[in-house]
Amino acid sequence: MRVLLGLVTLLAVIWAGYWALAARGLETGLSRWVEARRAEGWAADYAGLAVTGFPARFDTAFTGLSLADPETGLAWSAPHFAFTAASHRPQAITAIWPPSQQIATPREKIAVNAALMQGRLEFRPGPALALIGADYRFEDLRLTSTAGWMAAAGRADLTSAAVEGQADVQMIDLQAQAMRPPARLLARLDRAGVLPDVFDRLAMRATLSFDAPWDRRAVEDRRPQITRLDLDSLDAKWGDLELRAAGTLEVDAQGLPQGTLTLRATNWREMVEIARASGQLPAGVADNLTRALAFLAGRSGRPETLDIPLRFAGGSTWLGPVPVGPAPDFTIR
């Protein structure tokens, strides 16, 4: 009995020593990381930093945290930010953002509010902290910009997973409900006022290739940029409009896509009318496009469902043979 008691006591002392050393190392490492950012010209500061949770967890909490990267002009500040990990598995963390925080760019400041903003992230052990996988959840998310726009989502779930043997490739899964686009964008797209204010759903599965892996250098140096998008599926419903898409795009150094997505649109006539009302399509072009698309849809036997290529080239977006606007910019700041 004495031997067993002594063994238990010894293990407890060893564990307590491990936890104390690890907690001290974590706190020191984070402090030095902030100091290193300052040395690089960042605006980096915090009011407090503490590591608690003995003996089962490492609970790390910042207060008054602010970070600003002078190279990109991107800044983030929050009254508090916390992450926690099991003592025996410190490379798998749960990050918890506060209900209110702020993101700033050279053009605007965005207030971010959410009832829940949480992420579970797992990193490969080692100093690079390469991301293996992540799972984020947002509830009652609201973005309010000083530029005069507001966007929201009732709920969104985003997961990513690194592809084995390809450190710069991530598989992405997004599920979102009750998405509210900015009112100005909605008014521009739907001058006739026929669409609801909220998207019913948006679901996407894709594989993204980047020019660098997502690890600690993604924060310290520069964000990895998308070089290729393999879209397995996109499913969106907005009022009576239903869209599905799939395909592959190559993305150049300016963030502009090149390639074609196969687009399936239900109630496509309403989409053409929205483009006409928004001014994206002149009346004559819209009429010709409607006749051409009606012919294509009629050949499939489903006149309200259209399968057509959505092509990106030369900085423009083409719906079949018709240019419908500029190509999206995939640049990550």
DRENVO-634300 format. One record per residue (C-alpha): x, y, z; residue number from 0; residue in one letter. Coordinates in nm, 3 decimals. Each point is the difference from the previous one (the first is absolute). Layout:
N
<r xx="X" yy="Y" zz="Z" i="NUM" aa="a"/>
...
This chain:
333
<r xx="0.000" yy="0.000" zz="0.000" i="0" aa="m"/>
<r xx="0.281" yy="0.238" zz="0.088" i="1" aa="r"/>
<r xx="0.170" yy="-0.080" zz="-0.329" i="2" aa="v"/>
<r xx="-0.320" yy="0.076" zz="-0.194" i="3" aa="l"/>
<r xx="-0.056" yy="0.321" zz="0.195" i="4" aa="l"/>
<r xx="0.359" yy="0.104" zz="-0.062" i="5" aa="g"/>
<r xx="-0.031" yy="-0.073" zz="-0.370" i="6" aa="l"/>
<r xx="-0.321" yy="0.205" zz="-0.026" i="7" aa="v"/>
<r xx="0.164" yy="0.287" zz="0.186" i="8" aa="t"/>
<r xx="0.304" yy="-0.013" zz="-0.227" i="9" aa="l"/>
<r xx="-0.216" yy="0.006" zz="-0.314" i="10" aa="l"/>
<r xx="-0.201" yy="0.291" zz="0.139" i="11" aa="a"/>
<r xx="0.318" yy="0.195" zz="0.069" i="12" aa="v"/>
<r xx="0.134" yy="-0.074" zz="-0.349" i="13" aa="i"/>
<r xx="-0.330" yy="0.105" zz="-0.160" i="14" aa="w"/>
<r xx="-0.016" yy="0.319" zz="0.207" i="15" aa="a"/>
<r xx="0.356" yy="0.081" zz="-0.106" i="16" aa="g"/>
<r xx="-0.081" yy="-0.068" zz="-0.364" i="17" aa="y"/>
<r xx="-0.312" yy="0.220" zz="0.014" i="18" aa="w"/>
<r xx="0.183" yy="0.286" zz="0.172" i="19" aa="a"/>
<r xx="0.290" yy="-0.008" zz="-0.247" i="20" aa="l"/>
<r xx="-0.231" yy="-0.028" zz="-0.301" i="21" aa="a"/>
<r xx="-0.227" yy="0.281" zz="0.123" i="22" aa="a"/>
<r xx="0.299" yy="0.224" zz="0.067" i="23" aa="r"/>
<r xx="0.144" yy="-0.083" zz="-0.342" i="24" aa="g"/>
<r xx="-0.333" yy="0.074" zz="-0.169" i="25" aa="l"/>
<r xx="-0.035" yy="0.337" zz="0.171" i="26" aa="e"/>
<r xx="0.362" yy="0.094" zz="-0.073" i="27" aa="t"/>
<r xx="-0.026" yy="-0.116" zz="-0.361" i="28" aa="g"/>
<r xx="-0.312" yy="0.208" zz="-0.064" i="29" aa="l"/>
<r xx="0.156" yy="0.308" zz="0.160" i="30" aa="s"/>
<r xx="0.311" yy="-0.039" zz="-0.214" i="31" aa="r"/>
<r xx="-0.213" yy="-0.049" zz="-0.312" i="32" aa="w"/>
<r xx="-0.174" yy="0.334" zz="0.063" i="33" aa="v"/>
<r xx="0.337" yy="0.167" zz="0.064" i="34" aa="e"/>
<r xx="0.135" yy="-0.145" zz="-0.326" i="35" aa="a"/>
<r xx="-0.295" yy="0.150" zz="-0.191" i="36" aa="r"/>
<r xx="0.073" yy="0.339" zz="0.154" i="37" aa="r"/>
<r xx="0.363" yy="-0.032" zz="-0.109" i="38" aa="a"/>
<r xx="-0.126" yy="-0.056" zz="-0.357" i="39" aa="e"/>
<r xx="-0.202" yy="0.322" zz="0.012" i="40" aa="g"/>
<r xx="-0.337" yy="-0.139" zz="0.099" i="41" aa="w"/>
<r xx="-0.229" yy="0.177" zz="0.242" i="42" aa="a"/>
<r xx="-0.037" yy="-0.284" zz="0.250" i="43" aa="a"/>
<r xx="-0.118" yy="0.029" zz="0.357" i="44" aa="d"/>
<r xx="-0.204" yy="-0.164" zz="0.274" i="45" aa="y"/>
<r xx="-0.112" yy="0.102" zz="0.347" i="46" aa="a"/>
<r xx="0.029" yy="-0.341" zz="0.162" i="47" aa="g"/>
<r xx="0.102" yy="-0.361" zz="-0.063" i="48" aa="l"/>
<r xx="-0.062" yy="-0.296" zz="0.228" i="49" aa="a"/>
<r xx="0.024" yy="-0.380" zz="-0.025" i="50" aa="v"/>
<r xx="-0.219" yy="-0.201" zz="0.239" i="51" aa="t"/>
<r xx="-0.183" yy="-0.335" zz="0.000" i="52" aa="g"/>
<r xx="0.225" yy="-0.222" zz="0.215" i="53" aa="f"/>
<r xx="0.016" yy="-0.297" zz="-0.017" i="54" aa="p"/>
<r xx="-0.208" yy="-0.111" zz="-0.300" i="55" aa="a"/>
<r xx="0.014" yy="0.300" zz="-0.235" i="56" aa="r"/>
<r xx="0.197" yy="0.297" zz="-0.120" i="57" aa="f"/>
<r xx="-0.249" yy="0.289" zz="-0.001" i="58" aa="d"/>
<r xx="0.164" yy="0.303" zz="-0.158" i="59" aa="t"/>
<r xx="-0.173" yy="0.340" zz="0.015" i="60" aa="a"/>
<r xx="0.098" yy="0.336" zz="-0.147" i="61" aa="f"/>
<r xx="-0.165" yy="0.327" zz="0.095" i="62" aa="t"/>
<r xx="0.019" yy="0.323" zz="-0.196" i="63" aa="g"/>
<r xx="0.160" yy="-0.168" zz="-0.300" i="64" aa="l"/>
<r xx="0.080" yy="0.193" zz="-0.319" i="65" aa="s"/>
<r xx="0.209" yy="-0.093" zz="-0.305" i="66" aa="l"/>
<r xx="0.068" yy="0.205" zz="-0.314" i="67" aa="a"/>
<r xx="0.213" yy="-0.106" zz="-0.297" i="68" aa="d"/>
<r xx="0.151" yy="0.310" zz="-0.165" i="69" aa="p"/>
<r xx="0.079" yy="-0.185" zz="-0.323" i="70" aa="e"/>
<r xx="-0.365" yy="-0.084" zz="-0.080" i="71" aa="t"/>
<r xx="-0.170" yy="0.266" zz="0.211" i="72" aa="g"/>
<r xx="-0.210" yy="-0.272" zz="0.162" i="73" aa="l"/>
<r xx="-0.072" yy="0.040" zz="0.372" i="74" aa="a"/>
<r xx="-0.202" yy="-0.190" zz="0.260" i="75" aa="w"/>
<r xx="-0.093" yy="0.090" zz="0.355" i="76" aa="s"/>
<r xx="-0.207" yy="-0.172" zz="0.267" i="77" aa="a"/>
<r xx="-0.074" yy="0.066" zz="0.368" i="78" aa="p"/>
<r xx="0.095" yy="-0.361" zz="0.072" i="79" aa="h"/>
<r xx="0.096" yy="-0.318" zz="-0.183" i="80" aa="f"/>
<r xx="0.048" yy="-0.348" zz="0.141" i="81" aa="a"/>
<r xx="0.107" yy="-0.346" zz="-0.107" i="82" aa="f"/>
<r xx="0.015" yy="-0.324" zz="0.192" i="83" aa="t"/>
<r xx="0.164" yy="-0.340" zz="-0.049" i="84" aa="a"/>
<r xx="0.018" yy="-0.325" zz="0.190" i="85" aa="a"/>
<r xx="0.325" yy="-0.031" zz="0.196" i="86" aa="s"/>
<r xx="0.085" yy="-0.330" zz="-0.169" i="87" aa="h"/>
<r xx="-0.077" yy="0.133" zz="-0.352" i="88" aa="r"/>
<r xx="0.104" yy="0.364" zz="-0.023" i="89" aa="p"/>
<r xx="0.013" yy="0.003" zz="-0.381" i="90" aa="q"/>
<r xx="-0.383" yy="-0.024" zz="-0.019" i="91" aa="a"/>
<r xx="-0.161" yy="0.323" zz="0.120" i="92" aa="i"/>
<r xx="-0.343" yy="0.157" zz="0.027" i="93" aa="t"/>
<r xx="0.004" yy="0.373" zz="-0.074" i="94" aa="a"/>
<r xx="-0.275" yy="0.226" zz="0.135" i="95" aa="i"/>
<r xx="-0.053" yy="0.350" zz="-0.137" i="96" aa="w"/>
<r xx="-0.193" yy="0.267" zz="0.193" i="97" aa="p"/>
<r xx="-0.354" yy="0.112" zz="-0.095" i="98" aa="p"/>
<r xx="0.142" yy="0.326" zz="-0.135" i="99" aa="s"/>
<r xx="0.327" yy="0.075" zz="-0.181" i="100" aa="q"/>
<r xx="0.126" yy="0.220" zz="-0.281" i="101" aa="q"/>
<r xx="0.182" yy="-0.053" zz="-0.329" i="102" aa="i"/>
<r xx="0.155" yy="0.296" zz="-0.181" i="103" aa="a"/>
<r xx="0.134" yy="0.034" zz="-0.354" i="104" aa="t"/>
<r xx="0.145" yy="0.307" zz="-0.174" i="105" aa="p"/>
<r xx="-0.350" yy="0.072" zz="-0.134" i="106" aa="r"/>
<r xx="-0.236" yy="-0.076" zz="0.287" i="107" aa="e"/>
<r xx="-0.060" yy="-0.127" zz="0.351" i="108" aa="k"/>
<r xx="-0.229" yy="-0.298" zz="0.052" i="109" aa="i"/>
<r xx="-0.171" yy="-0.073" zz="0.331" i="110" aa="a"/>
<r xx="-0.042" yy="-0.375" zz="0.043" i="111" aa="v"/>
<r xx="-0.273" yy="-0.120" zz="0.237" i="112" aa="n"/>
<r xx="-0.111" yy="-0.358" zz="0.062" i="113" aa="a"/>
<r xx="-0.190" yy="-0.199" zz="0.258" i="114" aa="a"/>
<r xx="0.259" yy="-0.275" zz="-0.054" i="115" aa="l"/>
<r xx="0.334" yy="0.002" zz="-0.182" i="116" aa="m"/>
<r xx="0.206" yy="-0.306" zz="0.076" i="117" aa="q"/>
<r xx="0.255" yy="-0.218" zz="-0.174" i="118" aa="g"/>
<r xx="0.167" yy="-0.334" zz="0.063" i="119" aa="r"/>
<r xx="0.344" yy="-0.016" zz="-0.160" i="120" aa="l"/>
<r xx="0.264" yy="-0.271" zz="-0.011" i="121" aa="e"/>
<r xx="0.363" yy="0.072" zz="-0.086" i="122" aa="f"/>
<r xx="0.283" yy="-0.231" zz="-0.095" i="123" aa="r"/>
<r xx="0.246" yy="-0.014" zz="0.292" i="124" aa="p"/>
<r xx="0.308" yy="0.212" zz="-0.065" i="125" aa="g"/>
<r xx="0.105" yy="0.364" zz="-0.012" i="126" aa="p"/>
<r xx="-0.173" yy="0.071" zz="-0.335" i="127" aa="a"/>
<r xx="-0.346" yy="-0.083" zz="0.145" i="128" aa="l"/>
<r xx="-0.133" yy="-0.122" zz="-0.337" i="129" aa="a"/>
<r xx="-0.379" yy="-0.019" zz="-0.002" i="130" aa="l"/>
<r xx="-0.134" yy="-0.356" zz="-0.032" i="131" aa="i"/>
<r xx="-0.368" yy="0.080" zz="0.031" i="132" aa="g"/>
<r xx="-0.248" yy="0.255" zz="0.134" i="133" aa="a"/>
<r xx="-0.369" yy="0.018" zz="0.079" i="134" aa="d"/>
<r xx="-0.163" yy="0.342" zz="0.050" i="135" aa="y"/>
<r xx="-0.353" yy="0.085" zz="0.108" i="136" aa="r"/>
<r xx="-0.170" yy="0.339" zz="-0.014" i="137" aa="f"/>
<r xx="-0.347" yy="0.082" zz="0.136" i="138" aa="e"/>
<r xx="-0.188" yy="0.327" zz="-0.048" i="139" aa="d"/>
<r xx="0.298" yy="0.152" zz="-0.177" i="140" aa="l"/>
<r xx="-0.024" yy="0.368" zz="-0.096" i="141" aa="r"/>
<r xx="0.254" yy="0.216" zz="-0.186" i="142" aa="l"/>
<r xx="-0.045" yy="0.378" zz="0.009" i="143" aa="t"/>
<r xx="0.233" yy="0.221" zz="-0.203" i="144" aa="s"/>
<r xx="0.089" yy="0.367" zz="0.029" i="145" aa="t"/>
<r xx="-0.038" yy="0.000" zz="-0.380" i="146" aa="a"/>
<r xx="-0.374" yy="-0.025" zz="0.057" i="147" aa="g"/>
<r xx="-0.079" yy="-0.369" zz="-0.059" i="148" aa="w"/>
<r xx="-0.121" yy="-0.281" zz="0.224" i="149" aa="m"/>
<r xx="-0.004" yy="-0.377" zz="-0.057" i="150" aa="a"/>
<r xx="-0.116" yy="-0.285" zz="0.223" i="151" aa="a"/>
<r xx="-0.046" yy="-0.376" zz="0.027" i="152" aa="a"/>
<r xx="-0.224" yy="-0.195" zz="0.234" i="153" aa="g"/>
<r xx="0.247" yy="-0.287" zz="0.012" i="154" aa="r"/>
<r xx="0.310" yy="-0.109" zz="-0.188" i="155" aa="a"/>
<r xx="0.225" yy="-0.305" zz="0.037" i="156" aa="d"/>
<r xx="0.338" yy="-0.009" zz="-0.173" i="157" aa="l"/>
<r xx="0.240" yy="-0.294" zz="0.006" i="158" aa="t"/>
<r xx="0.340" yy="-0.043" zz="-0.161" i="159" aa="s"/>
<r xx="0.238" yy="-0.293" zz="-0.016" i="160" aa="a"/>
<r xx="0.350" yy="-0.022" zz="-0.139" i="161" aa="a"/>
<r xx="0.048" yy="-0.255" zz="-0.278" i="162" aa="v"/>
<r xx="0.244" yy="-0.270" zz="0.105" i="163" aa="e"/>
<r xx="0.339" yy="0.055" zz="-0.160" i="164" aa="g"/>
<r xx="-0.097" yy="0.341" zz="-0.142" i="165" aa="q"/>
<r xx="0.069" yy="0.265" zz="0.261" i="166" aa="a"/>
<r xx="-0.133" yy="0.283" zz="-0.218" i="167" aa="d"/>
<r xx="-0.339" yy="-0.159" zz="-0.082" i="168" aa="v"/>
<r xx="-0.312" yy="0.026" zz="0.216" i="169" aa="q"/>
<r xx="-0.340" yy="-0.167" zz="-0.038" i="170" aa="m"/>
<r xx="-0.278" yy="0.245" zz="0.091" i="171" aa="i"/>
<r xx="-0.362" yy="-0.060" zz="0.099" i="172" aa="d"/>
<r xx="-0.235" yy="0.295" zz="0.063" i="173" aa="l"/>
<r xx="-0.361" yy="-0.018" zz="0.118" i="174" aa="q"/>
<r xx="-0.186" yy="0.327" zz="0.060" i="175" aa="a"/>
<r xx="-0.362" yy="0.091" zz="0.071" i="176" aa="q"/>
<r xx="-0.196" yy="0.324" zz="0.008" i="177" aa="a"/>
<r xx="0.272" yy="0.209" zz="-0.166" i="178" aa="m"/>
<r xx="-0.082" yy="0.369" zz="-0.041" i="179" aa="r"/>
<r xx="0.214" yy="0.178" zz="-0.264" i="180" aa="p"/>
<r xx="0.073" yy="0.374" zz="0.027" i="181" aa="p"/>
<r xx="-0.311" yy="0.206" zz="-0.078" i="182" aa="a"/>
<r xx="0.182" yy="0.207" zz="-0.263" i="183" aa="r"/>
<r xx="0.109" yy="-0.316" zz="-0.183" i="184" aa="l"/>
<r xx="-0.353" yy="-0.139" zz="0.020" i="185" aa="l"/>
<r xx="-0.147" yy="0.325" zz="-0.133" i="186" aa="a"/>
<r xx="0.250" yy="0.001" zz="-0.287" i="187" aa="r"/>
<r xx="-0.073" yy="-0.361" zz="-0.096" i="188" aa="l"/>
<r xx="-0.375" yy="0.016" zz="0.053" i="189" aa="d"/>
<r xx="-0.133" yy="0.341" zz="-0.095" i="190" aa="r"/>
<r xx="-0.342" yy="-0.153" zz="-0.062" i="191" aa="a"/>
<r xx="-0.014" yy="-0.114" zz="0.362" i="192" aa="g"/>
<r xx="-0.113" yy="-0.354" zz="-0.081" i="193" aa="v"/>
<r xx="0.255" yy="-0.186" zz="0.214" i="194" aa="l"/>
<r xx="-0.007" yy="-0.051" zz="0.377" i="195" aa="p"/>
<r xx="0.261" yy="0.169" zz="0.218" i="196" aa="d"/>
<r xx="0.142" yy="-0.332" zz="0.118" i="197" aa="v"/>
<r xx="0.157" yy="-0.299" zz="-0.177" i="198" aa="f"/>
<r xx="-0.172" yy="-0.322" zz="0.111" i="199" aa="d"/>
<r xx="0.319" yy="-0.204" zz="-0.018" i="200" aa="r"/>
<r xx="0.350" yy="-0.017" zz="-0.139" i="201" aa="l"/>
<r xx="0.208" yy="-0.317" zz="-0.007" i="202" aa="a"/>
<r xx="0.342" yy="-0.048" zz="-0.157" i="203" aa="m"/>
<r xx="0.258" yy="-0.276" zz="-0.019" i="204" aa="r"/>
<r xx="0.331" yy="0.079" zz="-0.164" i="205" aa="a"/>
<r xx="0.372" yy="-0.072" zz="-0.003" i="206" aa="t"/>
<r xx="0.223" yy="0.307" zz="0.011" i="207" aa="l"/>
<r xx="0.366" yy="0.005" zz="-0.099" i="208" aa="s"/>
<r xx="0.217" yy="0.277" zz="0.144" i="209" aa="f"/>
<r xx="0.346" yy="0.134" zz="-0.076" i="210" aa="d"/>
<r xx="0.111" yy="-0.075" zz="0.358" i="211" aa="a"/>
<r xx="-0.123" yy="-0.214" zz="0.289" i="212" aa="p"/>
<r xx="-0.223" yy="0.136" zz="0.275" i="213" aa="w"/>
<r xx="0.234" yy="0.012" zz="0.299" i="214" aa="d"/>
<r xx="0.133" yy="0.266" zz="0.237" i="215" aa="r"/>
<r xx="0.162" yy="0.183" zz="-0.292" i="216" aa="r"/>
<r xx="-0.348" yy="0.064" zz="-0.140" i="217" aa="a"/>
<r xx="-0.045" yy="0.248" zz="0.285" i="218" aa="v"/>
<r xx="0.358" yy="0.116" zz="0.048" i="219" aa="e"/>
<r xx="0.102" yy="0.054" zz="-0.364" i="220" aa="d"/>
<r xx="-0.279" yy="-0.011" zz="-0.259" i="221" aa="r"/>
<r xx="-0.326" yy="-0.176" zz="-0.061" i="222" aa="r"/>
<r xx="0.020" yy="-0.295" zz="-0.242" i="223" aa="p"/>
<r xx="-0.171" yy="0.083" zz="-0.330" i="224" aa="q"/>
<r xx="-0.233" yy="-0.228" zz="-0.194" i="225" aa="i"/>
<r xx="0.152" yy="-0.145" zz="-0.318" i="226" aa="t"/>
<r xx="-0.272" yy="-0.251" zz="-0.091" i="227" aa="r"/>
<r xx="-0.364" yy="-0.065" zz="0.091" i="228" aa="l"/>
<r xx="-0.152" yy="-0.343" zz="-0.058" i="229" aa="d"/>
<r xx="-0.369" yy="0.057" zz="0.071" i="230" aa="l"/>
<r xx="-0.165" yy="-0.334" zz="0.071" i="231" aa="d"/>
<r xx="-0.342" yy="0.152" zz="0.063" i="232" aa="s"/>
<r xx="-0.170" yy="0.331" zz="0.067" i="233" aa="l"/>
<r xx="-0.366" yy="0.003" zz="0.097" i="234" aa="d"/>
<r xx="-0.182" yy="0.328" zz="0.067" i="235" aa="a"/>
<r xx="-0.367" yy="0.092" zz="0.039" i="236" aa="k"/>
<r xx="-0.120" yy="0.359" zz="0.001" i="237" aa="w"/>
<r xx="-0.376" yy="0.032" zz="-0.016" i="238" aa="g"/>
<r xx="-0.115" yy="-0.187" zz="-0.311" i="239" aa="d"/>
<r xx="0.350" yy="0.000" zz="-0.148" i="240" aa="l"/>
<r xx="0.207" yy="-0.315" zz="0.037" i="241" aa="e"/>
<r xx="0.359" yy="-0.029" zz="-0.115" i="242" aa="l"/>
<r xx="0.238" yy="-0.294" zz="-0.019" i="243" aa="r"/>
<r xx="0.354" yy="0.019" zz="-0.131" i="244" aa="a"/>
<r xx="0.316" yy="-0.209" zz="-0.036" i="245" aa="a"/>
<r xx="0.329" yy="0.032" zz="-0.182" i="246" aa="g"/>
<r xx="0.364" yy="0.103" zz="0.022" i="247" aa="t"/>
<r xx="0.161" yy="0.344" zz="-0.004" i="248" aa="l"/>
<r xx="0.365" yy="0.101" zz="-0.015" i="249" aa="e"/>
<r xx="0.078" yy="0.324" zz="0.186" i="250" aa="v"/>
<r xx="0.279" yy="0.231" zz="-0.116" i="251" aa="d"/>
<r xx="0.237" yy="0.213" zz="0.209" i="252" aa="a"/>
<r xx="-0.249" yy="0.291" zz="-0.007" i="253" aa="q"/>
<r xx="-0.272" yy="-0.220" zz="0.152" i="254" aa="g"/>
<r xx="-0.203" yy="-0.022" zz="-0.323" i="255" aa="l"/>
<r xx="-0.150" yy="-0.337" zz="-0.101" i="256" aa="p"/>
<r xx="0.034" yy="-0.174" zz="-0.334" i="257" aa="q"/>
<r xx="-0.220" yy="-0.294" zz="-0.089" i="258" aa="g"/>
<r xx="-0.357" yy="-0.121" zz="-0.022" i="259" aa="t"/>
<r xx="-0.267" yy="-0.107" zz="0.246" i="260" aa="l"/>
<r xx="-0.302" yy="-0.201" zz="-0.110" i="261" aa="t"/>
<r xx="-0.304" yy="0.188" zz="0.128" i="262" aa="l"/>
<r xx="-0.347" yy="-0.147" zz="0.047" i="263" aa="r"/>
<r xx="-0.265" yy="0.264" zz="0.060" i="264" aa="a"/>
<r xx="-0.366" yy="-0.055" zz="0.090" i="265" aa="t"/>
<r xx="-0.238" yy="0.287" zz="-0.081" i="266" aa="n"/>
<r xx="0.279" yy="0.154" zz="-0.206" i="267" aa="w"/>
<r xx="-0.226" yy="0.257" zz="-0.165" i="268" aa="r"/>
<r xx="-0.020" yy="0.188" zz="0.328" i="269" aa="e"/>
<r xx="0.380" yy="0.015" zz="0.008" i="270" aa="m"/>
<r xx="0.008" yy="0.165" zz="-0.342" i="271" aa="v"/>
<r xx="-0.265" yy="0.250" zz="0.110" i="272" aa="e"/>
<r xx="0.202" yy="0.081" zz="0.311" i="273" aa="i"/>
<r xx="0.310" yy="0.061" zz="-0.214" i="274" aa="a"/>
<r xx="-0.209" yy="0.222" zz="-0.233" i="275" aa="r"/>
<r xx="-0.148" yy="0.201" zz="0.288" i="276" aa="a"/>
<r xx="0.340" yy="0.041" zz="0.165" i="277" aa="s"/>
<r xx="0.147" yy="0.151" zz="-0.316" i="278" aa="g"/>
<r xx="0.250" yy="-0.283" zz="-0.045" i="279" aa="q"/>
<r xx="-0.173" yy="-0.100" zz="-0.325" i="280" aa="l"/>
<r xx="-0.136" yy="0.257" zz="-0.250" i="281" aa="p"/>
<r xx="-0.361" yy="-0.065" zz="-0.101" i="282" aa="a"/>
<r xx="0.089" yy="-0.115" zz="-0.353" i="283" aa="g"/>
<r xx="0.268" yy="-0.237" zz="0.124" i="284" aa="v"/>
<r xx="-0.235" yy="-0.137" zz="0.266" i="285" aa="a"/>
<r xx="-0.268" yy="-0.072" zz="-0.260" i="286" aa="d"/>
<r xx="0.245" yy="-0.179" zz="-0.228" i="287" aa="n"/>
<r xx="0.144" yy="-0.191" zz="0.295" i="288" aa="l"/>
<r xx="-0.347" yy="-0.108" zz="0.113" i="289" aa="t"/>
<r xx="-0.081" yy="-0.138" zz="-0.345" i="290" aa="r"/>
<r xx="0.333" yy="-0.182" zz="-0.023" i="291" aa="a"/>
<r xx="-0.028" yy="-0.148" zz="0.349" i="292" aa="l"/>
<r xx="-0.362" yy="-0.101" zz="-0.059" i="293" aa="a"/>
<r xx="0.115" yy="-0.195" zz="-0.305" i="294" aa="f"/>
<r xx="0.272" yy="-0.175" zz="0.199" i="295" aa="l"/>
<r xx="-0.233" yy="-0.077" zz="0.292" i="296" aa="a"/>
<r xx="-0.268" yy="-0.130" zz="-0.235" i="297" aa="g"/>
<r xx="0.241" yy="-0.255" zz="-0.148" i="298" aa="r"/>
<r xx="0.039" yy="-0.156" zz="0.347" i="299" aa="s"/>
<r xx="-0.375" yy="-0.048" zz="0.036" i="300" aa="g"/>
<r xx="-0.006" yy="0.213" zz="0.316" i="301" aa="r"/>
<r xx="-0.075" yy="0.358" zz="-0.109" i="302" aa="p"/>
<r xx="0.044" yy="0.147" zz="0.348" i="303" aa="e"/>
<r xx="0.333" yy="-0.175" zz="0.060" i="304" aa="t"/>
<r xx="0.311" yy="0.108" zz="-0.183" i="305" aa="l"/>
<r xx="0.343" yy="-0.162" zz="-0.021" i="306" aa="d"/>
<r xx="0.254" yy="0.250" zz="-0.129" i="307" aa="i"/>
<r xx="0.373" yy="0.074" zz="0.038" i="308" aa="p"/>
<r xx="0.103" yy="0.290" zz="0.223" i="309" aa="l"/>
<r xx="0.338" yy="0.102" zz="-0.138" i="310" aa="r"/>
<r xx="0.268" yy="0.225" zz="0.148" i="311" aa="f"/>
<r xx="0.263" yy="0.150" zz="-0.228" i="312" aa="a"/>
<r xx="0.188" yy="0.326" zz="-0.040" i="313" aa="g"/>
<r xx="-0.138" yy="0.142" zz="0.323" i="314" aa="g"/>
<r xx="-0.362" yy="-0.046" zz="-0.115" i="315" aa="s"/>
<r xx="-0.285" yy="-0.241" zz="0.072" i="316" aa="t"/>
<r xx="-0.187" yy="-0.155" zz="-0.292" i="317" aa="w"/>
<r xx="-0.337" yy="-0.174" zz="0.013" i="318" aa="l"/>
<r xx="0.012" yy="-0.210" zz="-0.312" i="319" aa="g"/>
<r xx="0.102" yy="0.246" zz="-0.276" i="320" aa="p"/>
<r xx="-0.105" yy="0.314" zz="0.192" i="321" aa="v"/>
<r xx="0.223" yy="0.206" zz="0.236" i="322" aa="p"/>
<r xx="-0.190" yy="0.063" zz="0.325" i="323" aa="v"/>
<r xx="0.256" yy="0.190" zz="0.208" i="324" aa="g"/>
<r xx="0.351" yy="0.001" zz="0.144" i="325" aa="p"/>
<r xx="0.156" yy="-0.319" zz="0.133" i="326" aa="a"/>
<r xx="0.016" yy="-0.038" zz="0.378" i="327" aa="p"/>
<r xx="0.326" yy="0.080" zz="0.180" i="328" aa="d"/>
<r xx="0.130" yy="-0.298" zz="0.200" i="329" aa="f"/>
<r xx="0.278" yy="0.198" zz="0.173" i="330" aa="t"/>
<r xx="0.028" yy="-0.073" zz="0.373" i="331" aa="i"/>
<r xx="0.122" yy="0.306" zz="0.190" i="332" aa="r"/>
